[in-house]
C-alpha cells in the first residue's frame, strides 16, 4: 500500500512539466507536433523518479480503496507539486486492478526492429 506521504505534495524541489507546440517548415511543407518537456532540479527530478517507482512497485491487488478495474494514479498540480508554469499531469498505472487490462485508447508501440 502506498504511504500517506504520497497523497498530495509528492514532489519536492522544483519540477516543470510543459507541452511545447512545434512548427517547422521543411521543403515548403509545414510540420507540426507536440513535445512534453520535463525539467527539474536534482531534488525535483529525484522526487518525481521516486513517485514513479512507488507507483510501479505498488501492488494494486492489495489496495482496498481501489476497486476492480480501477488504476492507481496521482494528480500533479501547478503551483502545488509542480511549478506555476506547468500543466496538470496525471501519472498512473496502465494496468487495471483485478484484470490487468489496459484502457481502450492505448495503442502499443511497434516492437519489431
Secondary structure by P-SEA (a helix, b strand, c coil): cccccccccccccbbbbbbbbbbbbcccbbbbbbbbbbbbcaaaaaaaaaaaaaaaaccccccccccccbbbbbbbbccccccccccbbbbbbcccccccccccccccccccc
